[in-house]
Amino acid sequence: MSQMTKKPQVPATTPDSIQHKSEAASKSGSGPLASHRTGRQIVQDAARFVRTHISRQPPVQRFFSFMPTMLTRVSPFHFRGRKKFEDWPLVRQSSGDGNSWGRMSVVGELLIIFDETLLFCLLALMTEYENDAFETSQTELSQLADINPTPGAFSSVWKSLQRLAGTRIDLELLSGKGKRQKTLKEMTGSILSFADMDKGTGKIRVVVNPYFIEMYAESFVTNIDLKFRTSLKSDISKAFYRFYQGQYGIESEIELVKLARAVNLDTGQDFHRLRSRVRAGLLELKQKGYLDAFELTKDNHVVVLKAGDTAVNFDGQIMGRREIRYIED
């Protein structure tokens, strides 16, 4: 009978080469972080860094809720049917150099208005459960998104979750001006960390990325009344609603083409059709009581007067002041 090969003895002490590497990593600041800071603490540190950086800028650029203001120029949500899944394009959208304190880019599969709707629903559930990880279902998400819970809708929900998980938001913090401008810090992270679905039961588990929660989520849903938004039938009306909720004044004026670009309406289409679609979106907002009045001028400017009670209804607020618990807490 042949003898079994004996396993080599494991040394009781750490080899000098490993110990030296560990000591060198410790001195250089690299190495494992788990024993020092949790993932949540690391992200919160980064969020504080951003807030401090922006607080040093002129007052007009200090507003930390940069998702509404930056996404006025770089909205990642486009007008496209949720059932068309072939040849889904990859995009990279940048906010450009509009803010002296930094730039933001959204990278991933093209996001559509339905993805925005589903993201609002996920953040509402996260707030309800007070946890970044929660369980929901195909039916619940379909109902929250105000679509009939059919097999087609379930497929749309899952495809949307995949797009949200695959979309990352890059943030670059800058200092100085002109040739002296330099990058202080860069950050990146996805919107969702994880999602899975049980095909038998329809149960869905979701983990919202702490990076998105700490850096963008509260700003993303600021002043958005989910109940009111769900009542809007047109995607254009939904896009205009979020655009104008990001504007501070009751009355505002903007060039029609600039408004269309801000919400990703195709400006290459026939201009009369574009003007008609803008009018239809604004008309629904007026009919729902969000706007008191609007006008499309002869020189193609859009003038709107928001109703006096356009401040968010807190009963419909997506995220309140609840403390969100993280998986590792």
Protein Blocks (a to p, Z undefined) as FASTA:
>chain_A
ZZddddddddfbdcfklmmmmmmmmmnopacfklmpcfklmmmmmmmmmmmmmmmpcfkl
mpmblmlmmmmmmccbdcddfklmghpacddddebjmbfkbccddedddddfklmmmmmm
mmmmmmmnopabdcddfklmmmmnopacdfklmmmmmmmmmmmmmpccdddddedehjlp
ccfbdcdddfblbdcddfknopacddddfklmmmmmmmmmgoiafklmmmpmbfklmmmm
mmmmmpmbfbdcddfklmmmmnopafkbcfklmmmmmmmmmmmmmmnomambdcddfkop
acddddfklpccfklpmbdcbdcddfkZZ
